[in-house]
Amino acid sequence: MTETKELRAAGAADLTFKRAPGAPDDAPEGVKVAGYAAVFNEWADIGGFFQERIAPGAFDGRLGDDVRFLINHRDLPLARVSSGTLALSLDDHGLRMETHLDPSDPDAARIIPKMRRGDMREMSFAFTVAKEEWDETGDIPRRTITEIGQLIDVAIVTTPAYAGTEIGLRSLDAHRAAQAGPENSPPERARRMRMRLTLTGQA
């Protein structure tokens, strides 16, 4: 379990540009942003250290979280669940989001041209983990997230990121320590983990 925020890439959003109903022809176009913030049972490589997937059911109970739609996971919200401007839903494929950005909103207006050109269309989501499972029977450790603790935000991003690699590695180290028992705690493994993170610039 991790209580610290992690970020994961979520693929490209579907973008639809259109004017509001009844708006004049010279009115600026808004943009409908829709897509999957997370996909179930799809393995992702996390920095070469481990693989990770999200199990079906991991987001159960999380649709009520006051999730915000942000730019690069910061700044003021472009939409949010509590205001009714961001819709989240679950299906067999994953967690789907949908919102319509208002061109009269200055924060939305500054990114709509970038989205139209294709400069910004990748999505990422921020979350914490409540329950997880590790499998080390293969060549690389595999982490299955079975329960999301909190769904924090969904973002349109310039560069999709896998922030939180160190958090995942700490969780893996805790899992190994629990499996080994206190008499075989792995301080040397923890030291090597820190060295690897430093060398790859993820510390």
C-alpha positions in Angstrom: 0.0 0.0 0.0 1.3 3.5 -0.8 -0.2 6.8 0.5 2.0 9.0 -1.7 0.7 10.2 -5.1 1.8 8.3 -8.2 1.4 9.3 -11.8 0.8 7.0 -14.8 0.4 7.6 -18.5 -3.0 6.9 -19.9 -2.8 7.2 -23.7 -4.2 9.8 -26.1 -7.6 11.5 -25.6 -10.3 11.7 -28.3 -10.8 15.4 -29.1 -13.8 16.8 -30.7 -13.9 20.6 -31.6 -17.2 22.3 -31.9 -19.1 25.5 -31.0 -21.7 25.6 -28.3 -25.3 25.0 -29.6 -26.7 28.2 -31.0 -23.4 30.0 -31.0 -22.6 32.3 -34.0 -20.3 31.0 -36.7 -17.4 33.3 -35.5 -17.6 32.1 -31.9 -14.6 30.2 -30.7 -14.8 26.4 -30.6 -14.6 24.5 -27.4 -13.3 21.0 -27.2 -14.8 17.7 -25.9 -12.1 15.6 -24.3 -12.9 11.9 -23.8 -10.9 8.8 -23.3 -9.7 6.2 -20.9 -7.8 7.5 -17.9 -6.7 3.9 -17.1 -7.0 0.6 -18.8 -7.5 -2.7 -17.0 -5.1 -5.7 -17.3 -2.6 -3.9 -19.6 1.0 -4.4 -18.5 3.2 -1.3 -18.5 6.9 -1.1 -18.0 7.8 1.2 -15.1 11.3 2.5 -15.6 12.7 -0.9 -16.4 12.4 -1.8 -12.7 9.0 -3.6 -12.7 5.9 -4.1 -14.7 2.5 -3.0 -13.5 -1.2 -3.4 -14.3 -4.5 -2.3 -12.9 -6.9 -5.1 -12.0 -10.6 -4.8 -12.9 -12.4 -3.5 -9.8 -9.5 -1.4 -8.6 -11.5 1.8 -9.1 -14.7 0.5 -7.4 -15.9 3.2 -5.0 -13.7 5.9 -6.5 -16.1 7.5 -8.9 -17.3 9.7 -6.0 -13.9 11.2 -5.5 -13.8 14.9 -6.3 -11.4 14.3 -9.2 -10.1 17.4 -11.1 -9.1 17.7 -14.7 -5.7 19.6 -14.8 -3.0 20.7 -17.2 0.2 18.7 -16.4 -1.2 17.8 -13.0 -1.1 21.4 -11.7 -2.7 24.8 -11.9 -6.4 25.6 -11.6 -8.9 22.9 -12.6 -10.4 22.9 -16.1 -13.2 20.7 -14.8 -14.0 18.6 -11.8 -16.4 15.9 -10.6 -18.1 18.0 -7.9 -19.2 20.7 -10.3 -20.6 18.3 -12.8 -18.1 19.4 -15.5 -16.1 16.1 -15.4 -17.8 12.7 -15.9 -16.1 9.4 -14.9 -17.4 6.0 -15.7 -16.3 2.4 -15.5 -16.7 -0.4 -18.1 -14.9 -3.7 -18.9 -12.0 -1.8 -20.6 -11.2 0.7 -17.8 -11.9 4.1 -16.3 -13.3 6.5 -18.8 -13.5 10.3 -18.5 -15.3 13.0 -20.5 -15.4 16.8 -20.2 -16.1 19.8 -22.5 -13.7 22.6 -22.2 -15.3 26.1 -22.4 -13.4 28.4 -24.7 -14.5 31.4 -22.6 -12.4 30.0 -19.8 -8.9 31.6 -20.2 -7.1 28.5 -18.9 -8.9 26.3 -21.4 -8.5 28.9 -24.2 -4.7 28.9 -23.9 -4.5 25.1 -24.5 -7.3 24.5 -27.1 -5.1 25.7 -30.0 -2.3 23.4 -28.8 -4.8 20.5 -28.6 -6.1 21.3 -32.1 -2.5 21.1 -33.5 -1.9 17.8 -31.7 0.8 19.3 -29.4 -1.2 18.2 -26.3 -3.5 15.2 -26.3 -1.9 12.7 -24.1 -3.5 12.0 -20.7 -2.2 10.9 -17.3 -3.8 10.2 -14.0 -2.7 10.7 -10.4 -3.6 8.2 -7.6 -2.7 6.4 -4.4 -2.7 2.7 -3.9 -4.7 0.9 -1.2 -4.0 -2.7 -2.1 -1.5 -4.4 -4.4 0.0 -7.8 -5.2 3.6 -8.5 -6.3 4.8 -11.5 -8.4 8.5 -12.2 -8.6 8.4 -15.6 -10.3 9.5 -14.2 -13.7 12.5 -12.2 -14.9 11.1 -8.9 -13.7 8.9 -8.1 -10.7 5.2 -7.6 -11.5 2.9 -5.4 -9.6 -0.9 -5.7 -9.8 -2.9 -2.8 -8.3 -6.1 -4.3 -6.9 -7.5 -1.3 -5.1 -7.0 2.5 -5.7 -6.9 4.4 -2.4 -7.7 7.8 -4.0 -8.2 9.0 -7.5 -6.7 12.5 -7.3 -6.8 13.9 -10.8 -6.7 13.3 -14.6 -4.6 15.6 -16.7 -3.8 16.6 -20.2 0.0 16.5 -20.4 2.8 17.5 -22.7 4.9 14.4 -21.8 3.2 11.4 -20.2 5.1 10.3 -17.1 5.5 7.4 -14.8 6.3 9.3 -11.7 6.3 7.3 -8.5 8.8 4.7 -9.6 10.6 5.1 -6.3 7.3 4.6 -4.4 6.6 1.4 -6.2 10.2 0.2 -5.5 9.8 0.9 -1.8 6.5 -1.1 -1.9 8.3 -3.9 -3.6 11.1 -3.8 -1.0 8.5 -3.9 1.8 6.9 -6.9 0.2 10.2 -8.7 0.0 11.0 -7.9 3.6 7.6 -9.3 4.6 8.2 -12.5 2.6 11.7 -13.0 3.9 10.9 -12.2 7.6 12.8 -9.9 9.9 15.8 -12.2 10.1 16.5 -11.6 6.4 15.8 -7.9 6.0 17.3 -6.6 2.7 19.3 -3.4 3.5 21.7 -4.1 0.7 18.8 -4.4 -1.8 17.5 -1.0 -0.6 21.0 0.5 -1.1 21.2 -0.9 -4.6 17.7 0.4 -5.3 18.7 4.0 -4.2 21.9 3.7 -6.4 19.8 2.7 -9.5 17.4 5.5 -8.9 20.2 8.0 -8.6 21.9 6.8 -11.8 18.7 7.0 -13.8 17.8 10.4 -12.4 14.6 9.2 -10.6 15.8 9.7 -7.1 
